[in-house]
Amino acid sequence: MFKKILFIILIIFVSGISGIVADRYLFPHLIATKLFSKYEFLKKSAENVTVINKTEQVYVKEESSLDKIANQVSSSVVNIISYPNSETKNSKSANVGAAALSKNGAGVIITSDGLIMTCLGAINSENSRYKIIAADGNVYDAEISSVDLWSNLVFLKINASNLPAISFGNSDDVKSGEKIVGIGNNQGGYRNRYASGQISSFNPTYNLSGKALSMSDKLEGIFEFNVDLGKDYVGGPLVDYSGQVIGVLGSVEKESQLDYFGIPSNKIKLVMDRAIKKELDNNYQLGVYYIPLTKTYSLTNNLPQSEGALVYSSSGQQGLAIISGSPASKSDLKINDIITQVNGEKISEDKSFPDLLYKYKKGEEIKLTIIRDSREMEIKVQL
């Protein structure tokens, strides 16, 4: 009899404890779910009960070493030394002169068999010899293989194999405000230097002509940034914080001072493809000076188009807007024409006039859609 009473008391005790646990812990969590929230008796059981979930603060430390961010790229960066090609370079005075006139610039390896890419601003291109110092300390003699005057990219060749070639990412994915690392070199030897900053913007109308007007035969559309990347970085890569190469630092002289900017990787890849195939000699020529249209310019000048290329000269002279003897001068193109399409492709911020032209080669015929005196028409031009 005593055992039965003890067993009943035990059952009551366990049931009571279970009820308290269910009331205080189980039901409040159940009522918070979509499945059980519709049951009224569960709602009453959860009244005046607060569910406290334990949280933890997790700190994610941003990578602070620029060398680590750019590590997979650094081995593809080289130092390019250009120095005078003089027959008297062995004399003492000539050596002093050569040291004064020599130039150090950065470059990148683009093929494992020794094709190096840099920018015109990184080297002395006239009457010069070239040495390449690689990341592993090896030194190579180099010769200019080709020059792309559209982008001002220069390609040099060294006799080597199994080199770490650089890989370019997709510059179309780059947004304003993204953090970047610029890689250059210290003067006089091989040692990478780094600088970090942010992409300020993509400037779609910046043209490499070096003049107030844009030129049809020059690359247009560059990255601007808020970091001081000067001459020591020209020809070197621009790397985002995921380690992707999104461009190369270029320079051009405008109004007696050097401008520095990023050439987007997608434009670079077009040029590289031609350089590797040895097709840069077949680049197009058109010969037009123009103003790239924007909404602001079109509104303030009462133009019918907000996108396109306005054939222009500040003096109003045809011969200063269209270069004499150029393919454009042999066509029906005239000053104040607004070019809107190249072979049916519209000129836009994403597709500049030179971008569309670069798809074609010397000798090919294209159709330019223009607006003249408010009328749309097509003009054929043989590049």
C-alpha positions as CSV (number, residue, x, y, z in Angstrom):
1,M,0.0,0.0,0.0
2,F,2.8,2.4,0.9
3,K,4.6,1.7,-2.4
4,K,1.4,2.6,-4.3
5,I,1.0,5.9,-2.5
6,L,4.7,6.7,-3.1
7,F,4.3,5.8,-6.8
8,I,1.3,8.1,-7.1
9,I,3.1,11.0,-5.4
10,L,6.1,10.5,-7.7
11,I,3.8,10.6,-10.8
12,I,2.2,13.8,-9.5
13,F,5.6,15.4,-8.8
14,V,7.0,14.5,-12.3
15,S,3.8,15.7,-14.0
16,G,4.0,19.0,-12.1
17,I,7.5,19.6,-13.1
18,S,6.7,18.7,-16.7
19,G,3.8,21.2,-16.7
20,I,6.0,24.0,-15.3
21,V,8.7,23.3,-18.0
22,A,6.1,23.1,-20.8
23,D,4.3,26.3,-19.5
24,R,7.5,28.3,-19.1
25,Y,9.7,27.1,-21.8
26,L,8.0,24.9,-24.4
27,F,4.7,26.7,-25.1
28,P,6.3,30.2,-25.5
29,H,8.6,28.8,-28.2
30,L,5.8,26.9,-29.9
31,I,3.5,30.0,-30.0
32,A,6.3,31.9,-31.7
33,T,6.2,29.5,-34.7
34,K,3.7,29.9,-37.6
35,L,2.4,26.3,-37.2
36,F,1.2,26.7,-33.5
37,S,0.4,30.4,-33.4
38,K,-3.3,29.8,-34.2
39,Y,-4.1,27.8,-31.1
40,E,-5.7,30.0,-28.5
41,F,-4.9,27.8,-25.5
42,L,-1.2,28.0,-26.3
43,K,-1.4,31.8,-26.5
44,K,-2.9,32.0,-23.0
45,S,-0.2,29.8,-21.7
46,A,2.4,32.1,-23.1
47,E,1.0,35.3,-21.6
48,N,3.4,37.4,-19.5
49,V,6.3,35.1,-20.5
50,T,9.3,36.6,-22.3
51,V,11.5,34.5,-24.5
52,I,15.1,35.5,-24.2
53,N,17.5,34.2,-27.0
54,K,21.1,34.2,-26.2
55,T,23.1,36.2,-28.7
56,E,26.8,36.6,-29.3
57,Q,28.8,39.4,-30.8
58,V,31.1,38.2,-33.6
59,Y,33.8,40.5,-34.8
60,V,35.0,40.2,-38.4
61,K,38.4,41.8,-38.9
62,E,39.0,43.3,-42.3
63,E,42.2,42.2,-43.9
64,S,44.7,44.9,-43.0
65,S,47.7,43.7,-45.0
66,L,47.7,45.0,-48.6
67,D,50.4,42.5,-49.4
68,K,48.1,39.6,-48.4
69,I,45.2,41.0,-50.4
70,A,47.4,41.3,-53.5
71,N,49.5,38.3,-52.8
72,Q,48.3,36.2,-55.8
73,V,49.0,39.1,-58.1
74,S,52.3,40.4,-56.8
75,S,54.4,37.6,-58.5
76,S,53.1,38.8,-61.9
77,V,54.3,42.4,-61.3
78,V,57.7,43.4,-62.8
79,N,60.0,46.3,-62.7
80,I,60.8,47.7,-66.2
81,I,64.0,49.7,-66.6
82,S,64.4,51.8,-69.7
83,Y,67.7,53.4,-70.5
84,P,69.3,55.2,-73.5
85,N,70.5,53.0,-76.3
86,S,73.8,54.8,-76.9
87,E,76.9,53.5,-78.8
88,T,79.1,55.3,-76.2
89,K,77.3,54.0,-73.1
90,N,80.6,52.4,-71.9
91,S,82.3,55.8,-71.4
92,K,82.2,57.4,-68.0
93,S,80.3,60.5,-69.1
94,A,77.8,58.4,-71.1
95,N,77.2,56.2,-68.0
96,V,76.4,59.3,-65.9
97,G,74.0,60.5,-68.6
98,A,72.3,57.1,-68.9
99,A,71.7,57.0,-65.2
100,A,70.1,60.4,-65.3
101,L,67.9,59.5,-68.2
102,S,67.0,56.0,-67.2
103,K,63.4,55.3,-66.0
104,N,61.8,52.7,-63.7
105,G,58.2,51.6,-64.3
106,A,55.9,48.9,-63.4
107,G,54.4,46.2,-65.7
108,V,52.6,42.9,-65.6
109,I,53.3,39.5,-67.1
110,I,50.4,38.5,-69.4
111,T,51.7,35.2,-70.9
112,S,53.8,32.5,-69.3
113,D,56.2,32.7,-72.3
114,G,57.3,36.3,-71.5
115,L,54.9,38.9,-72.9
116,I,55.0,41.9,-70.6
117,M,52.4,44.7,-70.6
118,T,52.8,48.3,-69.4
119,C,51.7,51.8,-70.3
120,L,53.6,54.4,-72.3
121,G,53.9,56.6,-69.3
122,A,56.0,53.9,-67.5
123,I,58.9,53.7,-70.0
124,N,61.1,55.8,-72.2
125,S,59.9,54.6,-75.6
126,E,62.3,56.5,-77.9
127,N,65.9,55.2,-78.5
128,S,65.9,53.0,-75.4
129,R,66.9,49.6,-74.2
130,Y,64.9,47.6,-71.6
131,K,65.6,45.4,-68.6
132,I,62.9,43.4,-66.8
133,I,63.4,42.6,-63.1
134,A,60.9,39.8,-62.1
135,A,59.6,39.0,-58.6
136,D,62.0,36.1,-58.2
137,G,64.9,38.5,-58.8
138,N,65.8,37.3,-62.3
139,V,66.8,40.0,-64.8
140,Y,65.9,39.8,-68.5
141,D,66.6,41.8,-71.6
142,A,63.4,43.0,-73.3
143,E,62.3,44.4,-76.6
144,I,59.1,46.2,-77.5
145,S,56.8,43.8,-79.3
146,S,54.0,46.2,-80.1
147,V,52.2,49.4,-79.0
148,D,48.5,50.0,-78.9
149,L,48.0,53.7,-79.5
150,W,44.2,53.4,-78.8
151,S,44.9,52.5,-75.1
152,N,48.6,53.6,-74.8
153,L,49.4,50.0,-73.7
154,V,52.9,48.8,-74.6
155,F,53.9,45.1,-74.9
156,L,57.5,43.9,-74.4
157,K,58.9,40.5,-74.9
158,I,61.5,38.6,-72.9
159,N,63.0,35.2,-73.5
160,A,61.6,33.1,-70.6
161,S,59.1,30.4,-69.8
162,N,56.8,29.2,-67.0
163,L,56.2,32.7,-65.8
164,P,53.3,33.6,-63.5
165,A,50.8,35.3,-65.8
166,I,48.3,37.8,-64.4
167,S,44.6,37.1,-64.7
168,F,42.1,40.0,-65.1
169,G,38.6,40.1,-63.6
170,N,35.4,41.7,-64.8
171,S,35.6,45.5,-64.6
172,D,31.9,45.8,-65.4
173,D,31.2,44.5,-61.9
174,V,33.2,47.4,-60.2
175,K,31.0,49.9,-58.4
176,S,31.9,53.4,-57.0
177,G,33.1,53.2,-53.4
178,E,34.8,49.8,-53.8
179,K,38.2,49.5,-52.1
180,I,41.2,48.9,-54.3
181,V,45.0,48.3,-54.0
182,G,47.5,49.7,-56.4
183,I,50.7,47.9,-56.9
184,G,53.8,49.7,-58.1
185,N,57.6,49.4,-57.6
186,N,60.3,51.2,-55.7
187,Q,62.9,52.9,-57.8
188,G,66.2,51.1,-58.5
189,G,65.3,47.5,-57.8
190,Y,62.6,45.0,-57.3
191,R,60.3,45.5,-54.4
192,N,56.6,46.1,-54.7
193,R,55.0,49.1,-53.2
194,Y,51.3,49.3,-52.3
195,A,48.6,52.0,-51.9
196,S,45.0,51.6,-51.0
197,G,41.9,53.7,-51.7
198,Q,38.5,53.6,-53.3
199,I,37.1,53.8,-56.7
200,S,35.5,57.3,-56.8
201,S,33.6,56.8,-60.1
202,F,33.7,55.4,-63.6
203,N,34.1,58.4,-65.9
204,P,32.5,57.4,-69.2
205,T,33.6,60.6,-71.1
206,Y,37.3,60.7,-70.2
207,N,39.3,60.3,-73.4
208,L,43.0,59.5,-73.8
209,S,43.5,62.1,-76.5
210,G,45.3,64.5,-74.0
211,K,43.3,67.4,-75.6
212,A,40.1,69.3,-74.7
213,L,38.2,67.3,-77.3
214,S,37.8,63.6,-77.5
215,M,39.5,61.7,-80.4
216,S,37.8,58.8,-82.1
217,D,41.0,56.7,-82.2
218,K,41.6,56.9,-78.5
219,L,40.2,54.9,-75.6
220,E,37.4,56.5,-73.7
221,G,36.0,55.6,-70.2
222,I,38.2,55.2,-67.2
223,F,38.2,54.6,-63.4
224,E,38.9,57.6,-61.1
225,F,39.9,57.0,-57.5
226,N,40.6,58.9,-54.3
227,V,44.2,57.6,-53.7
228,D,47.3,59.3,-54.9
229,L,48.7,56.8,-57.4
230,G,51.6,58.5,-59.1
231,K,54.3,57.7,-61.6
232,D,55.7,54.7,-59.5
233,Y,52.4,52.9,-60.1
234,V,51.9,53.5,-63.8
235,G,51.7,50.2,-65.7
236,G,51.0,48.3,-62.4
237,P,47.7,46.5,-61.6
238,L,44.7,47.8,-59.7
239,V,43.3,45.0,-57.4
240,D,40.0,44.8,-55.5
241,Y,39.8,43.4,-52.0
242,S,38.9,40.0,-53.3
243,G,42.2,39.8,-55.2
244,Q,40.7,40.4,-58.6
245,V,42.6,42.6,-61.1
246,I,40.1,45.2,-62.3
247,G,42.5,47.4,-64.2
248,V,45.9,48.9,-64.8
249,L,47.1,52.4,-63.9
250,G,47.6,54.7,-66.9
251,S,48.7,58.3,-67.3
252,V,48.3,61.0,-69.9
253,E,49.5,64.6,-70.1
254,K,46.7,67.2,-70.2
255,E,47.3,70.9,-69.9
256,S,50.9,70.4,-69.1
257,Q,50.3,68.1,-66.1
258,L,50.0,64.3,-65.8
259,D,46.6,62.8,-65.1
260,Y,46.5,59.3,-63.5
261,F,43.6,56.9,-64.0
262,G,42.6,53.3,-64.1
263,I,42.1,51.5,-67.5
264,P,39.3,49.0,-66.9
265,S,40.2,45.4,-67.3
266,N,37.6,44.6,-69.9
267,K,39.1,47.2,-72.3
268,I,42.5,45.8,-71.5
269,K,41.5,42.3,-72.4
270,L,40.4,43.4,-75.9
271,V,43.8,44.9,-76.5
272,M,45.7,42.0,-75.0
273,D,43.9,39.6,-77.3
274,R,45.1,41.5,-80.4
275,A,48.6,41.9,-79.0
276,I,48.9,38.1,-78.4
277,K,47.7,37.5,-82.0
278,K,50.0,40.2,-83.3
279,E,47.1,42.1,-84.8
280,L,47.7,45.6,-83.4
281,D,49.1,46.9,-86.7
282,N,45.5,46.4,-88.1
283,N,43.9,48.8,-85.6
284,Y,41.2,51.0,-87.1
285,Q,41.7,54.7,-87.9
286,L,38.8,57.2,-88.3
287,G,40.2,60.7,-87.6
288,V,37.4,62.6,-85.8
289,Y,37.4,65.1,-83.0
290,Y,34.2,65.2,-81.0
291,I,32.3,65.9,-77.8
292,P,30.8,62.9,-76.0
293,L,27.2,63.9,-75.3
294,T,25.8,63.9,-71.8
295,K,22.3,64.9,-70.6
296,T,23.8,68.1,-69.1
297,Y,25.6,69.1,-72.4
298,S,22.5,68.3,-74.5
299,L,20.1,70.2,-72.3
300,T,22.3,73.3,-72.1
301,N,23.0,73.3,-75.8
302,N,19.5,72.4,-77.0
303,L,20.5,69.2,-78.7
304,P,18.1,66.5,-79.8
305,Q,20.3,63.7,-78.4
306,S,21.6,63.0,-74.9
307,E,24.0,60.2,-76.1
308,G,26.3,60.1,-79.0
309,A,29.4,61.9,-80.4
310,L,29.1,65.5,-81.7
311,V,31.7,66.1,-84.4
312,Y,33.1,69.4,-83.3
313,S,35.7,72.1,-83.5
314,S,35.7,75.2,-81.3
315,S,36.7,77.3,-84.4
316,G,33.9,75.8,-86.4
317,Q,36.3,74.6,-89.1
318,Q,35.7,71.3,-90.8
319,G,39.4,70.6,-91.2
320,L,39.9,70.9,-87.4
321,A,37.1,68.5,-86.5
322,I,37.9,65.9,-89.2
323,I,41.6,65.2,-89.7
324,S,42.8,65.8,-93.3
325,G,43.6,62.6,-95.2
326,S,41.8,60.4,-92.6
327,P,39.1,57.8,-93.5
328,A,36.5,60.2,-92.0
329,S,37.7,63.0,-94.4
330,K,37.0,60.7,-97.4
331,S,33.4,60.1,-96.2
332,D,30.4,62.4,-96.1
333,L,30.8,63.1,-92.4
334,K,30.6,66.8,-91.5
335,I,31.2,69.0,-88.5
336,N,28.2,69.3,-86.2
337,D,27.0,65.8,-87.2
338,I,25.8,63.8,-84.2
339,I,27.0,60.1,-84.5
340,T,24.5,57.9,-82.6
341,Q,25.3,54.3,-83.8
342,V,28.1,52.2,-85.3
343,N,26.8,49.4,-87.4
344,G,23.5,49.5,-85.6
345,E,25.0,49.6,-82.0
346,K,24.0,52.6,-80.0
347,I,26.7,54.8,-78.4
348,S,26.0,55.0,-74.7
349,E,27.8,55.5,-71.3
350,D,28.5,51.7,-71.3
351,K,29.5,51.6,-74.9
352,S,31.6,54.6,-75.9
353,F,32.2,55.6,-79.5
354,P,35.8,54.4,-79.5
355,D,34.7,51.1,-77.8
356,L,32.3,50.4,-80.6
357,L,35.0,51.3,-83.2
358,Y,37.6,49.1,-81.7
359,K,35.7,46.0,-82.7
360,Y,36.7,46.7,-86.3
361,K,40.0,46.7,-88.1
362,K,41.8,48.7,-90.8
363,G,40.2,48.4,-94.2
364,E,36.8,47.3,-92.9
365,E,33.7,49.3,-93.9
366,I,31.2,50.5,-91.3
367,K,28.0,52.4,-91.2
368,L,27.6,55.4,-89.0
369,T,24.1,56.5,-88.1
370,I,24.1,60.3,-87.7
371,I,21.7,63.1,-87.0
372,R,22.2,66.1,-89.3
373,D,19.8,69.1,-89.3
374,S,17.3,67.0,-87.2
375,R,17.3,64.3,-89.9
376,E,18.7,60.8,-89.3
377,M,20.9,59.3,-92.0
378,E,23.5,56.7,-92.5
379,I,27.1,57.2,-93.8
380,K,29.5,54.5,-94.9
381,V,33.2,54.8,-93.9
382,Q,36.1,52.6,-94.8
383,L,38.4,52.5,-91.9
